[in-house]
Amino acid sequence: MSVSTVTARHLAAAAVAAVAVAGAVVPPASAADHGPRSYAPRVEISDVQFDARGRGDHFGRSLNREWVEITNTGGRSANLDGWTLSDEDGRTYTFHHYRLRGHAAVRVHTGFGRDSRTDLYQDRRRAVWAGRSGIAVLRNDHGRYIDAVTWNGERHREGGHHLDHQVR
């Protein structure tokens, strides 16, 4: 046997061994998939302040005390442009050019105000979330159901997602 044949065999054996070792070190696909997903945006309705009327207020000053809080529990920001927040009567607020940072929340107030990173305003003159019962539904820019919350004690299902939280 020549030296080049022996060297080629040794190199081939070393390559096979390296591939075998690398295969043993690489985590299974299911384990590798969990890391990046924890950073993905996860947007949900986290709280609702409904029926915020004060004594003798007639909804005037209390409109900004009525709000729905949207939270991104993921690590990456979520582009909410075109997303909607609506009630059972079809009153809808549409997010325009708004990006919700990771691990952050924004309150969508009913009344008038200056939009900021943490507070958005619907500029309405009448209450939306008033009453002893109601529902707030969040949909993405394609109209797909994202989340909803009720404050009447009933559980609802839509599109396979349950309304897993209620406001009391």
N, C-alpha and C positions, 0 to 999 in steps of 0.2 A: 504494500500500500504506500502511496505517496503521501507526503506531508500535507499537500493541499486537500486530499481526500479526508484525512483525519481531521484537519482543521474545519472543513466544511461540515463534517458530522458533528463535531463539538459545537459549532455555531448553531446548527439546526437543533441539537438537543437543548442548548441553552435558551433558544427562542421558545421552544415548546414549554420548558420549565417556567420561563418568564410569563407566558400567557396563562399558565395554570395558576401561578401565584397571584397574578393580577386579578384573575377571576375570583379567587378566594377572598380578596380584599375588597372588591366592589360590593357595596351593600345591595340587597335585593331592591327591585324597582319600587315596591310598595314603600320601603323605608326612605328611599331617595325622594319620593313624591311628597312626603309630608313637610319637609323643610320650607320650600317656597310658598306652599299654600297658606302657611300661617301668616304670611305677609300680605296676602291678597286682600283687597278691600272686601269688607263684609258690612253692608249698610243695613240698618234697621231702625224702626221707631223705638226709641228708648223711653219716652215719657210723654204725657199729655197733660197740660193744665187746661181743663175745660170748665165751662160755666163760671167764669171769673168775675161775675157781676158783683159790684159792691152795693151796699145799702143806698138806695136812691140814685144809683149811678146810671141806669138806663143804657148801658154799654158804652157810654162816652169815653171815660178814662180807662175803663177796664179792657178795652180791645187788645192792648199790648200785654196784659196779664194773661191773656188766652194764647196758648202756643202749643206746638207739637215739636218735640225734640228728636232730631235725626242723628244717629251716632254711627261712625265708621269704626268698628272694632278691629279692623285689619291694620297692618303696618304700612300699607301703601295708600296714597290718596285716591279718591274716587271722583271721577268727573260726573257731576249730577246734572249737567246741561241737558235740558229737555225732560228730566224726570218730573213726575207730578205727585202731588199730595192732595187727596180729595176726601170729601165726606159722603155720606149716603144720599145727599140731595144733589150731588153732581157739582158742587162748588169745588173748583180746582185751582190750585196754585201750581205754577210751572216754574221750575228752577231755570234761571238764565245765567250762563257763564259762571257757574259756581263749582269749585273744586273743594271737596271736604277732605281735609288732611287725615292721615292715618291716626288712629286712636284719638279722634277729636269729635266734637258734637256741635250742632248748630240748632238754634231755636227759630222756628218759623212762626212769627207773631201775626195775629190777625190784623192789627191796626197799621198806623203809619209810623215811619221812622227811617233812619239812615242805615242801609244795609252794611254789615260788617262781616268779618270772618266767623263770628259766633252768633250773630243775630240777623235774620232776614225778615222782611215785612211784606205782607200781602197787600197793604194799602186798601183795606176794606173798611166800610163804614158800619157794617153790621157783623155781629158775632157769627162764627162758623161752628165752633166746637161747644156751643152753649147747650144746655139740657142735661137731663139725668141719664140719658143714654145716647150712644153714638158710636161711630166708627171712623177711624182715620186710615186711609189706604195709600201706600207708597208704591208707585210703579216706575219702572225705568223708562228710558227714552224710546223704547220699542213697545211700550204699553204693557210689558210683562209685570205680573205681580211680584213684588219684592217682600213686602211685609204689611201687616195691618194690626191695629190694636182697637179693642172695644172698651167701653166703660159702662156696660150694662150687665156684666156678669155672665154673658153667654160666650161660648166658644164657637168659632166659625172655621170653616175649611175652604180653601180656594186653591185650585191648581196643585193639590198635593201638599201644600204648605199649611200648617195649622197656625192659628193666631195664638202663639204660645205665651203671650203676656196680655194682661189686662190692667187697666188703671182703675183704681177704686176711689 
